[in-house]
């Protein structure tokens, strides 16, 4: 049994050679490396599959044996300081390694097709492989120093992946924003690590927890200082897991490719903050004030993330705010001391949100066939609609992920979210009311995304609010009909001639209003062989289902979304489920009640309440965005909140306020831009002025004064007696005048 644990150190090192070899190949043999790019992609998936199998065996051993295994190797030793490196295998490690590897493998398979036409294909796989290495190193770390090293490596990889398309200014700004925001949390984490070492004299988790708890119980250390150290430690997870108030980087991080969003912003990197709080929970749980702060930050993030997702137009940003809200649920559970519920929701949410993000990537892939590569168009839900019959597999997968996140049984998130909601009643009725209310908001905004994307009619090229059909080349519902609109043959020939010359031109409708030929023509021109092809249905002008390599991960994630929730259902007479048995050592360490016998009557009552709230949110979404509405009405509800007039009713004003709050990101980004960015810039300019005019100005002033004094004295000593007499009489006259006026 211990044999497999002894080789667990290879978990973070197995994927490491792939990014190193890709980087070396691109540096020394770029042409050959690029020609063999599919081999490198296969290698990335293969080595991660080996890690997944190894992690699976470790997990089975954890479930059957229920014990910790730690191996430590001394690196630096002297009289006063000892630094050790090693690895720790416990339930939390095995759960996280399974989660990382399974989701990462599916994302890499998906990425092979999604990124196949990108020039940075190999660079993408190198970044992803190095990120997986960093995450696996983080979850297997046995001390605070290793945690911090891999924590920073994860942050560096996220910076590279978010700014993958760095030539786009918006992507470059997004990765810088993520980097700076996370540096704030990481600085707090570093202060917390140093403070804990000063208190305990150890970086190792086991020694640190034992010494810290003994000092607290014996009142041998200042309690306020302990609170301060734990809060500094908590600052790192606040930034990494996008908790209020350091959440502002997460929606901007959607500028990276969609597979990145599915991996690091749904299942792994943002989950690193939850992992770290769970790892340090034996430390936090003995300080009630810190636990209250964690739960308070969690409930604020739950509600804030849900409200900010209500009116977003970008499909990925809507899912990003949803991720923020669900991470808030996990943080709330940890703050309440519900260790099992938090990890349960971490598992179920990871698979459900990965399914939704990969589904959104398939949607974007389809939209790019119509509007060309343009994030403003291909990710904008205002321009979507009616996709259900053209991308049926994507539609089913997205619907299942949506239902899971809404908490509809028997899908995964129902079991975990319901457990958090039930525990919140025991902790605080106010927190419980807010948590249940947010569950209804989650159902509302998730079905809003689904309805705007797959139901109704396409809203691309809405010309005005009149609801009239546009006179441009495209119809309002470009794939709502079986063929393209009838177009004059001469116009087709002119268009083909223009495209063959690779030039953009303008054409005029019957009303003589200019329209510019859209970038779709550039994609269409590859299939314009004959005029008959132009009149017939063209695959480049209609949405189409993604390739099999993109659909395969969706199908696997559907199975996970259906089945993974059942690990939390009791399977024996003692009321112990697989997850509880898996977490037994950690639960015993936290002194949490292990044998929670399931009261089916109480469970059904609570489930009915949560499901009813979810269905209420779904019903409201159907009322506002139901498919029978015209495209104009859907568009109006999303995008046309005009200024409130005196005749508007009260509810319209409320909707207007909520819409502005959500679309403006709660004005938090604006507040930071005004108070922090402009304030810091103003302070920097003031310091610059003081440095140049005062600090440098005083010595420069003395130098200039000395120059002019010397220049003046130069003319005094000229050797002419008449000049000396003139100056003598001049000074005598001045003194006489002063004496006269003074006396």
C-alpha positions in Angstrom: 0.0 0.0 0.0 2.8 2.4 0.9 4.6 1.5 -2.3 2.4 3.7 -4.5 2.7 6.6 -2.0 6.5 6.5 -2.2 6.3 7.4 -5.8 3.7 10.1 -5.5 6.5 12.8 -5.8 6.4 12.2 -9.6 2.9 13.7 -9.9 4.0 17.3 -10.6 7.1 16.2 -12.6 5.5 13.9 -15.2 4.0 16.8 -17.3 7.1 19.1 -16.9 9.3 17.7 -19.8 6.6 18.5 -22.4 6.6 22.3 -22.0 10.4 22.3 -21.6 10.9 20.3 -24.8 8.4 22.4 -26.7 10.1 25.6 -25.7 13.6 24.2 -26.6 12.3 23.0 -29.9 10.7 26.3 -30.8 14.0 28.0 -29.9 16.5 25.7 -31.7 14.4 23.8 -34.3 11.3 25.9 -34.9 10.3 24.5 -38.3 10.6 20.9 -37.3 8.8 21.5 -34.0 5.9 23.2 -35.8 5.6 20.4 -38.3 5.3 17.9 -35.5 2.9 20.0 -33.4 0.2 17.3 -33.2 2.7 15.0 -31.7 3.4 17.5 -29.0 -0.3 17.9 -28.3 -0.7 14.2 -28.1 2.3 14.0 -25.7 0.7 16.6 -23.5 -2.5 14.6 -23.2 -0.6 11.3 -22.8 1.6 12.4 -19.8 -1.4 14.0 -18.1 -3.4 10.8 -18.6 -0.6 8.9 -16.8 -0.9 11.4 -13.9 -4.7 10.9 -13.9 -4.3 7.1 -13.6 -1.8 7.6 -10.8 -4.0 10.0 -9.0 -7.0 7.6 -9.4 -5.0 4.9 -7.7 -4.0 7.3 -4.9 -7.7 8.2 -4.5 -8.8 4.6 -4.2 -6.1 4.0 -1.6 -7.3 7.1 0.3 -10.9 5.9 0.3 -9.9 2.4 1.5 -7.1 3.2 4.0 -7.9 6.8 5.3 -4.4 8.0 6.3 -1.9 10.7 5.5 1.5 10.2 3.9 4.2 12.8 3.9 7.8 12.6 2.7 10.2 15.4 3.6 13.7 16.0 2.3 16.0 18.5 4.1 17.4 21.2 1.8 19.0 23.8 4.1 19.9 23.2 7.7 21.7 25.3 10.3 21.4 26.1 14.0 18.5 28.5 13.7 16.8 27.7 10.4 15.7 24.6 8.6 14.1 24.4 5.1 12.6 21.2 3.8 10.9 20.1 0.6 8.6 17.2 0.2 5.1 16.1 -0.7 1.9 15.5 1.2 -0.7 12.9 0.2 -4.1 13.3 2.0 -7.7 13.4 0.9 -7.5 17.0 -0.2 -4.5 16.3 -2.4 -6.0 13.3 -4.0 -9.3 15.1 -4.7 -7.6 18.1 -6.3 -5.2 16.0 -8.4 -8.1 14.0 -9.7 -10.0 17.2 -10.5 -7.1 18.9 -12.2 -6.1 16.0 -14.4 -9.6 14.9 -15.6 -10.7 18.4 -16.5 -7.3 19.3 -18.0 -7.2 16.2 -20.3 -10.7 17.1 -21.7 -9.7 20.7 -22.2 -6.5 19.7 -24.0 -8.5 17.4 -26.3 -10.9 20.2 -27.0 -8.1 22.7 -27.6 -6.5 20.6 -30.3 -9.4 21.5 -32.7 -10.3 24.9 -31.1 -6.8 26.2 -31.5 -5.8 24.3 -34.7 -5.8 27.4 -36.9 -4.0 29.6 -34.4 -0.4 30.5 -35.0 0.4 30.1 -31.3 -0.8 26.5 -31.2 2.4 25.0 -29.7 2.9 28.0 -27.4 -0.7 27.4 -26.1 0.0 23.7 -25.2 3.4 24.7 -23.6 1.6 27.2 -21.4 -1.2 24.8 -20.5 1.2 21.9 -19.7 3.3 24.2 -17.5 0.2 25.4 -15.8 -0.9 21.8 -15.0 2.6 21.1 -13.6 2.3 24.2 -11.3 -1.2 23.3 -10.1 -0.1 19.7 -9.3 2.9 21.0 -7.5 0.7 23.3 -5.5 -1.7 20.6 -4.3 1.0 18.2 -3.3 3.1 20.7 -1.4 3.9 19.9 2.2 5.0 23.3 3.5 4.4 27.0 3.2 7.5 27.7 1.1 6.5 25.2 -1.6 3.0 26.5 -1.5 4.2 30.0 -2.2 6.6 29.0 -5.0 3.9 27.0 -6.9 1.3 29.7 -6.1 3.4 32.3 -7.9 4.0 29.8 -10.8 0.3 29.4 -11.2 -0.1 33.2 -11.2 2.6 33.5 -13.9 1.0 30.9 -16.1 -2.4 32.6 -15.7 -0.8 35.9 -16.8 0.6 34.2 -19.9 -2.6 32.4 -20.8 -4.9 35.4 -20.2 -2.6 37.5 -22.4 -2.2 34.7 -25.0 -3.3 37.0 -27.8 -1.1 39.8 -26.5 -1.2 41.7 -29.8 -4.7 42.7 -28.9 -4.6 45.7 -26.5 -7.6 44.5 -24.5 -6.0 41.1 -23.9 -2.7 42.7 -22.9 -4.6 45.0 -20.4 -6.6 42.1 -19.1 -3.5 40.0 -18.2 -1.8 43.0 -16.6 -5.0 43.7 -14.5 -5.0 40.0 -13.4 -1.3 40.2 -12.5 -1.5 43.4 -10.5 -4.7 42.4 -8.6 -3.2 39.0 -7.7 0.0 40.6 -6.6 -2.0 42.4 -3.9 -3.3 39.1 -2.5 0.1 37.4 -2.9 1.8 40.1 -0.9 -0.7 39.5 1.9 -0.1 35.8 1.6 3.6 36.4 2.0 3.1 38.5 5.1 0.9 35.8 6.6 3.5 33.1 5.9 6.3 35.1 7.5 4.0 35.9 10.5 3.2 32.3 11.0 6.8 31.3 10.8 7.6 34.0 13.4 5.0 32.5 15.7 5.6 28.8 15.3 9.2 28.6 13.9 8.1 26.0 11.3 6.9 26.0 7.7 5.6 22.4 7.8 1.8 22.0 8.0 1.7 19.4 10.7 4.1 21.1 13.0 2.6 24.5 12.2 -1.0 23.5 13.1 0.0 21.7 16.3 2.2 24.5 17.6 -0.2 27.3 16.6 -3.2 25.5 18.3 -1.3 24.9 21.5 -0.2 28.5 21.7 -3.8 29.7 21.2 -5.2 27.3 23.8 -2.6 28.3 26.4 -2.9 32.0 25.6 0.9 32.3 25.1 0.6 34.6 22.1 -1.1 37.9 21.3 -4.5 37.0 19.9 -4.8 40.1 17.8 -1.5 39.3 16.1 -2.8 35.8 15.3 -5.9 37.3 13.7 -3.8 39.6 11.6 -1.6 36.8 10.4 -4.5 34.6 9.4 -6.2 37.5 7.6 -3.0 38.2 5.7 -3.0 34.5 4.8 -6.6 34.7 3.6 -5.8 37.7 1.3 -4.1 35.3 -1.2 -7.2 33.1 -1.7 -9.4 36.3 -1.9 -7.4 37.4 -5.0 -6.9 34.0 -6.6 -10.5 32.9 -6.2 -11.9 36.3 -7.3 -13.6 37.1 -4.0 -14.8 40.6 -3.2 -13.1 43.1 -3.3 -10.3 41.6 -5.5 -12.7 40.0 -8.0 -12.3 42.6 -10.7 -9.7 40.7 -12.7 -11.9 37.6 -13.4 -14.4 39.0 -16.1 -11.5 40.7 -18.0 -9.6 37.4 -17.9 -12.2 36.0 -20.4 -10.1 37.7 -23.2 -8.0 34.6 -23.3 -9.0 31.6 -25.5 -12.1 29.8 -24.3 -10.3 26.5 -23.3 -8.3 28.6 -20.9 -11.5 29.9 -19.3 -12.7 26.4 -18.9 -9.6 25.2 -17.2 -8.1 27.9 -15.1 -11.2 30.0 -14.5 -13.6 27.2 -13.7 -11.9 24.1 -12.4 -8.3 24.8 -11.3 -6.7 28.2 -10.8 -9.7 29.9 -9.1 -10.2 26.7 -7.2 -6.6 27.1 -5.8 -7.9 29.8 -3.4 -10.6 27.4 -2.1 -7.9 24.7 -1.8 -5.6 27.0 0.2 -8.4 28.0 2.6 -9.3 24.3 3.0 -5.7 23.4 3.6 -5.4 26.1 6.3 -8.8 25.5 7.8 -7.3 23.7 10.9 -5.5 27.0 11.5 -8.5 29.3 10.8 -11.0 27.3 12.8 -9.5 28.1 16.2 -9.9 31.8 15.5 -13.7 32.6 15.3 -13.1 36.2 14.1 -11.2 34.9 11.0 -14.0 32.4 10.3 -16.6 35.1 10.4 -14.6 37.2 8.0 -14.3 34.3 5.6 -18.0 33.6 5.7 -18.8 37.3 5.4 -16.6 37.7 2.3 -18.2 34.5 0.9 -21.8 35.7 1.2 -21.0 39.1 -0.3 -19.3 37.4 -3.2 -22.2 35.1 -3.7 -24.7 37.9 -4.0 -22.4 40.3 -5.9 -21.4 37.8 -8.5 -25.1 36.9 -9.2 -26.3 40.5 -9.5 -23.4 41.4 -11.8 -24.2 38.5 -14.1 -27.8 39.6 -14.7 -27.3 42.1 -17.6 -24.0 41.0 -19.2 -24.0 40.7 -22.9 -20.8 38.7 -23.3 -21.5 35.0 -22.8 -18.1 34.3 -21.3 -18.3 37.2 -18.9 -21.7 36.0 -17.7 -20.2 32.6 -16.9 -17.2 34.3 -15.2 -19.5 36.2 -12.8 -21.4 32.9 -12.3 -18.1 31.3 -11.3 -17.4 34.1 -8.9 -20.8 33.6 -7.2 -20.3 29.8 -6.9 -16.8 30.3 -5.5 -18.5 32.5 -3.0 -20.7 29.6 -1.9 -17.6 27.5 -1.4 -16.0 30.2 0.7 -19.2 30.7 2.7 -19.2 27.0 3.5 -15.6 27.0 4.6 -16.3 30.1 6.8 -19.1 28.2 8.4 -16.8 25.2 9.0 -18.6 23.0 6.5 -15.5 21.4 5.1 -17.2 18.6 3.3 -19.9 20.7 1.7 -17.3 23.2 0.4 -15.2 20.4 -1.3 -18.3 18.7 -2.6 -19.4 21.9 -4.3 -15.9 22.4 -5.6 -16.0 19.1 -7.3 -19.5 19.3 -8.8 -19.1 22.9 -9.9 -15.8 22.3 -11.6 -17.3 19.7 -14.0 -20.5 21.6 -14.6 -18.7 24.9 -15.2 -16.1 23.3 -17.5 -19.1 21.9 -19.5 -20.6 25.4 -19.8 -17.4 27.1 -20.8 -16.5 24.5 -23.4 -20.1 24.7 -24.6 -19.7 28.5 -24.9 -16.6 27.9 -26.9 -18.6 25.7 -29.3 -21.1 28.5 -29.6 -18.4 31.1 -30.3 -16.9 28.7 -32.9 -20.3 28.6 -34.6 -20.9 32.4 -34.4 -17.5 33.1 -36.0 -18.7 31.3 -39.1 -21.2 34.1 -39.5 -19.6 37.3 -38.1 -16.0 36.4 -38.5 -13.4 36.5 -35.8 -14.6 39.4 -33.6 -15.1 38.9 -29.8 -17.5 41.8 -29.8 -19.8 39.9 -32.1 -19.0 36.2 -31.7 -19.4 36.4 -27.9 -22.3 38.9 -27.7 -25.6 37.2 -26.8 -27.5 40.1 -28.3 -26.4 38.8 -31.7 -27.3 35.2 -31.0 -30.5 33.3 -30.9 -32.0 30.3 -32.8 -28.9 28.1 -32.5 -30.8 25.1 -31.0 -31.5 23.4 -34.3 -28.1 24.0 -35.8 -25.9 22.9 -32.9 -28.0 20.3 -31.1 -25.3 18.6 -29.2 -23.9 21.8 -27.9 -27.4 22.9 -27.0 -28.1 19.7 -25.0 -24.7 19.9 -23.2 -25.2 23.6 -22.4 -28.7 23.0 -21.1 -27.5 20.1 -18.8 -24.8 22.4 -17.4 -27.3 25.2 -16.9 -29.8 22.9 -15.1 -26.9 21.6 -12.9 -25.8 25.0 -11.9 -29.5 26.0 -11.2 -29.6 23.1 -8.7 -32.1 20.9 -10.5 -32.0 17.2 -9.4 -30.5 14.8 -10.0 -27.7 16.8 -11.6 -24.4 17.3 -9.7 -24.7 20.8 -8.3 -28.1 20.1 -6.7 -26.6 17.8 -4.1 -23.7 20.1 -3.1 -25.4 23.4 -3.2 -28.4 22.1 -1.3 -26.0 21.0 1.5 -24.5 24.5 1.7 -27.9 26.0 1.8 -29.0 23.7 4.6 -25.9 24.4 6.6 -26.4 28.2 6.2 -29.7 28.0 8.2 -27.8 26.6 11.1 -25.1 29.3 10.9 -27.1 32.5 10.3 -30.7 33.0 9.0 -29.7 36.2 7.3 -26.9 34.4 5.4 -29.4 31.6 4.5 -31.9 34.1 3.1 -29.2 35.7 0.9 -27.9 32.3 -0.2 -31.4 31.1 -1.2 -32.2 34.4 -2.9 -28.9 34.1 -4.9 -29.9 30.5 -5.9 -33.0 32.0 -7.5 -30.9 34.7 -9.3 -28.5 31.9 -10.5 -31.4 30.1 -12.1 -32.6 33.3 -13.7 -29.4 34.5 -15.3 -28.3 31.0 -16.4 -31.6 30.5 -18.3 -31.3 34.0 -19.6 -28.0 33.0 -21.2 -29.6 29.8 -22.5 -32.7 31.4 -24.0 -30.9 34.3 -25.6 -28.4 31.9 -27.2 -30.4 29.0 -28.4 -34.0 30.0 -28.6 -35.9 32.7 -30.5 -34.4 34.4 -33.6 -31.0 35.7 -34.5 -30.5 39.3 -33.6 -27.3 40.0 -35.7 -27.4 43.4 -37.5 -30.3 45.0 -35.7 -30.5 48.3 -37.5 -32.9 50.2 -35.2 -35.6 49.7 -32.6 -38.5 49.7 -35.1 -38.3 46.0 -35.5 -38.2 46.4 -39.3 -36.1 44.1 -41.5 -32.8 45.5 -42.4 -32.1 46.4 -46.0 -28.4 45.3 -45.8 -27.1 42.1 -47.3 -27.9 40.0 -44.3 -31.4 39.4 -42.9 -32.2 39.8 -39.2 -32.4 36.0 -38.8 -29.6 34.9 -41.0 -30.2 31.2 -40.5 -33.8 31.4 -39.6 -34.6 30.5 -43.3 -33.4 27.7 -45.4 -31.6 29.9 -47.9 -30.0 33.3 -48.2 -32.1 36.3 -49.3 -32.4 36.7 -53.1 -29.6 38.9 -54.4 -29.1 40.5 -57.8 -26.7 38.5 -60.0 -24.8 41.6 -61.0 -24.3 42.5 -57.4 -22.9 39.0 -56.8 -20.4 39.3 -59.6 -19.3 42.7 -58.3 -18.9 41.3 -54.8 -16.8 38.4 -56.1 -14.6 40.7 -58.1 -14.0 42.9 -55.0 -13.1 39.8 -52.9 -10.8 38.4 -55.4 -8.9 41.6 -55.3 -8.9 41.4 -51.5 -10.3 44.9 -51.1 -13.1 46.2 -49.0 -15.7 48.4 -50.7 -19.1 49.9 -50.0 -22.4 49.2 -51.6 -25.7 50.9 -51.4 -29.1 49.7 -50.6 -32.3 50.9 -52.3 -32.4 53.8 -49.8 -28.9 54.8 -50.9 -27.5 54.3 -47.4 -23.9 53.1 -47.4 -23.0 49.7 -46.0 -19.6 48.2 -45.7 -19.0 44.7 -46.9 -18.7 42.6 -43.8 -15.7 40.4 -42.9 -17.8 37.3 -43.5 -17.1 37.7 -47.2 -13.5 37.0 -46.5 -14.4 33.6 -45.1 -17.1 33.0 -47.7 -14.8 33.6 -50.7 -13.1 30.2 -50.1 -16.4 28.5 -51.1 -17.4 30.9 -53.9 -16.6 28.6 -56.9 -19.8 29.1 -59.0 -22.8 31.4 -58.9 -24.9 28.3 -58.0 -22.9 27.9 -54.8 -23.6 31.5 -53.9 -27.3 31.0 -54.2 -27.4 27.7 -52.3 -27.0 27.3 -48.5 -23.3 27.9 -47.7 -21.7 26.2 -44.7 -19.6 29.3 -44.0 -22.6 31.6 -43.6 -24.6 29.2 -41.4 -23.8 28.0 -37.9 -22.6 24.4 -37.7 -21.8 21.9 -35.0 -18.3 21.7 -33.8 -15.9 18.9 -34.8 -15.9 15.5 -33.0 -12.7 16.4 -31.0 -14.6 19.3 -29.5 -17.8 17.4 -28.9 -16.2 14.4 -27.2 -15.1 16.4 -24.1 -18.7 17.8 -23.9 -20.2 14.3 -23.8 -17.7 13.1 -21.2 -18.5 16.2 -19.0 -22.2 15.5 -19.4 -21.6 12.1 -17.8 -19.6 13.7 -15.0 -22.4 16.3 -14.5 -25.0 13.5 -14.2 -23.0 11.1 -12.0 -20.5 13.0 -9.8 -23.1 14.2 -7.4 -23.9 10.7 -6.3 -20.6 10.4 -4.4 -22.3 12.5 -1.7 -25.3 10.3 -1.3 -25.1 7.7 1.6 -24.5 4.2 0.4 -24.6 2.2 3.6 -26.7 1.8 6.7 -24.4 4.1 8.8 -25.3 7.0 6.5 -21.7 7.3 5.2 -21.2 8.3 1.6 -18.1 7.9 -0.6 -17.1 11.5 -0.2 -17.3 11.4 3.6 -15.3 8.2 3.7 -12.8 9.8 1.4 -12.5 12.9 3.7 -12.5 11.0 7.0 -8.9 11.9 8.0 -9.4 15.6 7.3 -12.8 15.6 9.0 -11.4 14.0 12.1 -8.6 16.6 12.1 -11.3 19.4 12.1 -13.4 17.6 14.7 -16.4 17.7 12.4 -19.3 15.4 13.0 -18.6 12.4 10.7 -21.8 10.3 11.1 -24.4 12.6 9.7 -27.4 10.3 9.4 -29.6 11.4 6.6 -33.0 12.4 7.6 -34.9 11.9 4.3 -38.0 13.9 5.5 -35.8 16.9 6.4 -33.9 16.5 3.2 -37.0 16.4 1.0 -38.5 19.5 2.7 -35.2 21.5 2.2 -34.9 20.2 -1.4 -38.5 21.3 -2.2 -37.7 24.8 -1.0 -34.5 25.1 -3.0 -36.0 23.5 -6.2 -39.0 25.8 -6.0 -36.8 28.9 -5.8 -34.8 27.6 -8.7 -37.9 27.0 -10.8 -39.2 30.5 -9.9 -36.0 32.0 -11.3 -36.4 29.9 -14.5 -40.0 31.0 -14.8 -39.0 34.7 -14.6 -36.4 34.1 -17.2 -39.0 32.6 -19.5 -41.4 35.5 -18.9 -38.7 38.1 -19.9 -36.8 36.2 -22.6 -39.3 33.5 -23.8 -38.8 32.4 -27.4 -42.2 33.6 -28.6 -41.1 37.2 -28.2 -40.0 38.8 -31.3 -36.3 39.4 -31.8 -36.9 43.1 -31.3 -38.4 42.6 -27.8 -35.5 40.3 -26.8 -33.1 42.9 -28.0 -35.0 45.6 -26.2 -34.9 43.8 -22.9 -31.1 43.4 -23.2 -29.9 46.6 -24.7 -32.4 49.4 -24.8 -32.9 50.7 -21.3 -33.4 54.4 -22.2 -33.6 57.3 -19.8 -36.4 57.0 -17.3 -39.2 59.4 -18.1 -41.9 60.7 -15.8 -44.4 58.2 -17.1 -42.3 55.1 -16.3 -43.8 52.9 -13.6 -42.0 52.0 -10.4 -40.9 48.6 -11.6 -39.3 50.0 -14.7 -37.2 52.3 -12.5 -36.1 49.3 -10.4 -35.2 47.3 -13.5 -33.3 50.3 -14.9 -31.3 50.6 -11.6 -30.5 46.9 -11.6 -29.5 46.9 -15.3 -27.1 49.8 -14.8 -25.7 48.2 -11.6 -25.0 45.0 -13.5 -23.8 46.3 -16.8 -21.5 48.8 -15.0 -20.1 45.9 -12.9 -21.5 47.4 -9.7 -19.4 50.6 -10.3 -16.6 48.8 -8.5 -14.2 49.1 -11.4 -15.1 52.8 -11.9 -14.5 53.3 -8.1 -11.0 51.7 -8.3 -10.2 53.7 -11.5 -11.2 57.0 -9.8 -10.0 56.5 -6.2 -7.0 54.2 -6.7 -5.6 54.5 -10.2 -6.1 58.2 -10.5 -5.2 58.8 -6.9 -2.0 56.9 -7.2 -1.2 58.6 -10.4 -1.9 62.0 -8.9 0.3 61.1 -5.9 3.1 60.0 -8.2 2.9 63.3 -10.1 3.0 65.2 -6.8 6.1 63.3 -5.7 7.7 63.8 -9.1 7.1 67.5 -8.8 8.5 67.6 -5.3 11.5 65.6 -6.4 12.3 67.7 -9.4 11.4 71.2 -8.0 12.3 70.9 -4.3 14.8 68.0 -3.8 16.7 68.7 -7.1 15.7 72.4 -7.1 17.5 73.5 -4.0 21.0 72.3 -5.0 20.3 73.4 -8.6 19.3 76.8 -7.2 22.5 77.2 -5.3 24.4 76.3 -8.4 22.6 78.8 -10.5 23.0 81.5 -7.8 26.7 80.9 -7.5 27.1 81.2 -11.2 25.4 84.6 -11.4 27.2 85.9 -8.3 30.5 84.8 -9.7 29.6 86.3 -13.1 28.8 89.6 -11.4 31.9 89.7 -9.2 34.0 89.1 -12.3 33.2 92.6 -13.5 33.9 94.2 -10.1 37.6 93.3 -10.0 38.5 94.9 -13.3 41.5 97.1 -12.0 39.9 100.5 -12.9 40.0 103.0 -10.0 37.0 104.9 -11.4 34.9 101.8 -11.1 36.0 101.3 -7.5 35.1 104.9 -6.6 31.7 104.6 -8.3 30.9 101.4 -6.3 32.2 103.0 -3.1 30.0 106.1 -3.5 27.0 103.9 -4.6 27.2 101.8 -1.4 27.7 104.9 0.8 24.6 106.5 -0.7 22.5 103.3 0.0 23.6 103.2 3.6 22.9 106.9 4.1 19.4 106.4 2.6 18.7 103.4 4.9 20.0 105.3 8.0 17.7 108.3 7.0 14.6 106.3 6.7 15.2 104.1 9.7 16.0 107.0 12.0 
